[in-house]
């Protein structure tokens, strides 16, 4: 399927979705939101896809919202930004969090505003050494959205979250790794290869079970201890009925490499 603002391909079980408005630092428009939603629907509905890799073209990952769609001329009524959040950003973040397969994000260059929080909704984030994360909302009189106010304190702690959100300072990829905001910082020229290597590795694994791991860890952030124990029981029951579990045990007993199918 061809898109105007995205590059989309599927190979070896990996769906590669790349934001493709490089001259605008891949900032979001209504069209990009619509196309990204369509791409994620294709990913969810295609049984051959076992991993999603999200990245950006050009010198930046994503500069957040394209402010050209949000400019307010003198005398005009202010826009309803809440409606924009409800229609576009919240569904996107929920879809990435709920997608029943591993989601990798490869951050190249600047990730600002919503573009800084979009990767945090993914499961594993790699960032080029020259990349940076900027909670730019405060510079416009706004609050961090796209899950930022929920994700940041849980990933880096409240003190660092407030520093990022209130000051809007640039956070380097190396510092982001040290703070636990991302999985790994890699050299710029190795980012795409490293991300694809990781994606292909995950695509060869028991991805049905990986989806259950993702589901259980996400739920742990709001479950009580007893609720989490019950969820572990329920999800382990599902995992034990999978073909991948049967194959994993058989391969172990037969001392051979397993061939997982993601089901």
C-alpha positions as CSV (number, residue, x, y, z in Angstrom):
1,X,0.0,0.0,0.0
2,X,1.3,3.4,-0.9
3,X,1.2,6.4,1.4
4,X,2.0,10.1,0.9
5,X,3.6,10.7,4.3
6,X,4.9,7.3,5.2
7,X,7.1,4.6,3.8
8,X,5.7,1.1,4.5
9,X,7.2,-2.4,3.8
10,X,7.0,-5.9,5.2
11,X,10.0,-8.2,5.1
12,X,11.0,-11.3,7.1
13,X,8.1,-10.8,9.5
14,X,9.1,-7.1,10.2
15,X,6.8,-4.3,9.3
16,X,8.9,-1.1,8.7
17,X,7.0,2.1,9.0
18,X,9.0,5.3,8.5
19,X,7.6,8.8,8.9
20,X,8.3,10.5,5.6
21,X,8.0,14.3,5.7
22,X,11.8,15.0,6.1
23,X,11.6,18.6,5.0
24,X,9.2,19.3,7.9
25,X,11.2,17.0,10.3
26,X,8.3,14.5,10.0
27,X,6.0,16.7,12.0
28,X,2.4,15.4,12.3
29,X,-0.5,16.5,10.1
30,X,-4.0,15.2,10.0
31,X,-3.0,13.3,6.8
32,X,0.0,11.6,8.5
33,X,-2.2,10.6,11.4
34,X,-4.7,9.0,9.1
35,X,-2.1,7.2,7.1
36,X,-0.3,6.0,10.3
37,X,-3.6,4.7,11.6
38,X,-4.1,2.8,8.4
39,X,-0.6,1.4,8.5
40,X,-1.0,0.1,12.0
41,X,-4.3,-1.5,11.0
42,X,-2.5,-3.4,8.2
43,X,0.1,-4.5,10.8
44,X,-2.4,-5.7,13.3
45,X,-4.4,-7.6,10.6
46,X,-1.5,-9.3,8.8
47,X,-0.6,-12.6,10.4
48,X,2.8,-12.5,8.7
49,X,3.8,-9.4,10.7
50,X,5.5,-10.3,14.0
51,X,7.4,-7.1,14.8
52,X,6.8,-3.4,14.0
53,X,9.8,-1.1,13.5
54,X,8.9,2.6,13.6
55,X,11.4,5.3,12.5
56,X,11.7,8.5,10.5
57,X,13.3,9.6,7.3
58,X,15.8,12.4,7.0
59,X,17.7,14.3,9.8
60,X,14.9,14.1,12.4
61,X,12.6,11.5,13.8
62,X,9.6,13.7,14.5
63,X,9.2,17.4,15.5
64,X,5.7,16.8,17.0
65,X,2.7,18.6,15.6
66,X,3.0,20.6,12.4
67,X,2.2,24.1,13.8
68,X,1.1,25.2,10.4
69,X,-2.1,23.4,11.1
70,X,-2.4,25.1,14.5
71,X,-1.6,28.7,13.7
72,X,-4.2,31.2,15.1
73,X,-4.6,34.4,13.3
74,X,-5.6,37.6,15.1
75,X,-9.3,37.6,15.8
76,X,-9.7,33.9,15.1
77,X,-11.2,31.6,17.7
78,X,-8.6,29.4,19.4
79,X,-8.4,25.8,18.3
80,X,-9.7,23.0,20.4
81,X,-6.5,21.2,21.1
82,X,-8.3,18.7,23.3
83,X,-10.3,17.6,20.2
84,X,-7.0,17.0,18.3
85,X,-5.7,15.0,21.2
86,X,-8.8,12.9,21.3
87,X,-9.1,12.3,17.6
88,X,-5.4,11.8,16.7
89,X,-2.8,11.4,19.4
90,X,-4.6,9.4,22.1
91,X,-5.7,6.7,19.6
92,X,-2.2,6.5,18.2
93,X,-0.5,6.0,21.6
94,X,-3.1,3.5,22.7
95,X,-2.7,1.5,19.5
96,X,1.1,1.3,19.9
97,X,0.7,0.2,23.5
98,X,-1.9,-2.4,22.8
99,X,-0.5,-3.8,19.5
100,X,-0.1,-7.5,20.2
101,X,3.5,-7.8,19.0
102,X,6.8,-6.1,19.9
103,X,7.2,-2.5,18.7
104,X,10.7,-1.1,18.2
105,X,11.3,2.6,17.6
106,X,14.5,3.9,16.0
107,X,15.0,7.6,16.8
108,X,17.1,9.4,14.3
109,X,17.8,13.1,15.1
110,X,15.5,15.3,17.0
111,X,12.4,14.0,18.7
112,X,10.4,16.9,20.1
113,X,7.0,17.5,21.5
114,X,4.7,14.6,20.7
115,X,7.6,13.2,18.7
116,X,9.5,12.8,22.0
117,X,6.7,10.9,23.6
118,X,5.7,8.7,20.7
119,X,8.8,6.5,21.2
120,X,8.0,6.0,24.9
121,X,4.8,4.2,23.9
122,X,6.9,1.6,22.1
123,X,8.5,-1.4,23.7
124,X,12.2,-1.0,22.8
125,X,13.7,2.3,21.7
126,X,17.1,2.7,20.0
127,X,18.4,6.2,19.4
128,X,21.3,7.5,17.2
129,X,24.0,9.1,19.2
130,X,23.2,12.5,17.7
131,X,19.5,12.1,18.5
132,X,17.8,14.2,21.3
133,X,14.5,14.3,23.1
134,X,12.9,17.7,23.8
135,X,9.6,18.2,25.8
136,X,9.0,21.4,23.9
137,X,5.4,21.9,25.1
138,X,6.3,24.3,27.8
139,X,7.8,26.7,25.2
140,X,4.3,27.1,23.7
141,X,2.3,27.2,27.0
142,X,1.1,23.6,26.6
143,X,1.5,20.4,28.7
144,X,3.2,17.2,27.5
145,X,0.7,15.1,25.7
146,X,0.8,11.7,23.9
147,X,1.2,10.0,27.2
148,X,4.1,12.2,28.3
149,X,2.8,13.1,31.8
150,X,2.1,9.4,32.5
151,X,5.2,7.8,30.9
152,X,7.9,10.3,32.0
153,X,7.6,10.0,35.8
154,X,7.4,6.2,35.5
155,X,10.5,6.0,33.3
156,X,12.8,8.6,34.9
157,X,11.2,9.6,38.2
158,X,9.2,12.6,39.1
159,X,12.2,15.0,39.6
160,X,13.6,14.4,36.2
161,X,10.2,14.3,34.6
162,X,9.5,17.8,36.0
163,X,12.9,19.0,34.9
164,X,12.2,17.8,31.3
165,X,8.6,19.1,31.2
166,X,9.1,22.5,32.9
167,X,12.4,23.5,31.3
168,X,12.1,21.9,27.9
169,X,15.8,21.3,27.7
170,X,17.4,19.0,25.2
171,X,18.1,15.5,26.5
172,X,20.8,13.7,24.5
173,X,20.4,10.1,23.5
174,X,23.3,9.1,25.7
175,X,21.7,10.7,28.7
176,X,18.4,9.2,27.8
177,X,20.0,5.7,27.9
178,X,21.6,6.5,31.3
179,X,18.3,7.7,32.7
180,X,16.5,4.6,31.5
181,X,14.3,6.5,29.1
182,X,15.4,4.3,26.1
183,X,16.8,0.9,25.5
184,X,20.1,1.8,23.7
185,X,22.1,4.6,22.2
186,X,24.0,3.5,19.0
187,X,26.3,5.2,16.5
188,X,24.4,7.2,13.9
189,X,25.5,5.1,10.9
190,X,24.5,1.9,12.7
191,X,21.0,2.8,13.8
192,X,18.9,1.4,11.0
193,X,21.0,-1.8,10.8
194,X,20.9,-2.3,14.6
195,X,17.2,-1.7,14.7
196,X,16.5,-4.2,11.9
197,X,18.8,-6.8,13.5
198,X,16.8,-6.5,16.7
199,X,13.5,-6.6,14.9
200,X,14.5,-9.7,12.9
201,X,15.7,-11.4,16.1
202,X,12.4,-10.7,17.8
203,X,10.5,-11.9,14.7
204,X,12.1,-15.3,15.0
205,X,11.1,-15.6,18.7
206,X,7.7,-16.9,20.2
207,X,6.0,-13.6,19.5
208,X,2.6,-14.7,20.9
209,X,4.4,-15.1,24.2
210,X,6.2,-11.8,23.8
211,X,2.8,-10.1,23.3
212,X,1.6,-11.6,26.6
213,X,4.8,-10.3,28.3
214,X,4.1,-6.8,26.9
215,X,0.5,-7.0,28.1
216,X,1.4,-8.2,31.6
217,X,4.1,-5.5,32.1
218,X,1.9,-2.7,30.9
219,X,-0.9,-3.9,33.3
220,X,1.5,-4.0,36.2
221,X,1.7,-0.2,36.2
222,X,-1.9,0.1,37.6
223,X,-2.6,-3.4,39.0
224,X,-2.3,-4.3,42.7
225,X,0.1,-7.1,43.6
226,X,-2.7,-9.6,43.9
227,X,-4.3,-8.4,40.6
228,X,-0.9,-8.9,38.9
229,X,-0.6,-12.4,40.3
230,X,-4.0,-13.3,39.0
231,X,-3.1,-11.8,35.6
232,X,0.1,-13.9,35.5
233,X,-2.0,-17.0,36.1
234,X,-4.4,-16.2,33.4
235,X,-1.8,-15.2,30.8
236,X,0.4,-18.2,31.6
237,X,-2.6,-20.4,30.9
238,X,-2.9,-18.8,27.5
239,X,0.8,-19.1,26.8
240,X,0.9,-22.8,27.8
241,X,-1.8,-23.5,25.2
242,X,0.2,-22.0,22.3
243,X,2.0,-23.8,19.6
244,X,5.1,-21.9,20.3
245,X,5.3,-23.3,23.9
246,X,4.9,-26.8,22.5
247,X,7.6,-26.2,20.0
248,X,9.9,-24.6,22.6
249,X,9.7,-27.6,24.9
250,X,10.1,-30.1,22.1
251,X,13.1,-28.3,20.7
252,X,14.7,-28.2,24.2
253,X,14.1,-31.9,24.8
254,X,15.4,-32.8,21.3
255,X,18.4,-30.4,21.6
256,X,17.6,-28.5,18.5
257,X,16.9,-24.9,17.6
258,X,13.2,-24.1,17.8
259,X,11.1,-22.9,14.9
260,X,8.5,-20.5,16.3
261,X,5.4,-19.4,14.4
262,X,4.0,-16.7,16.7
263,X,0.9,-18.6,17.6
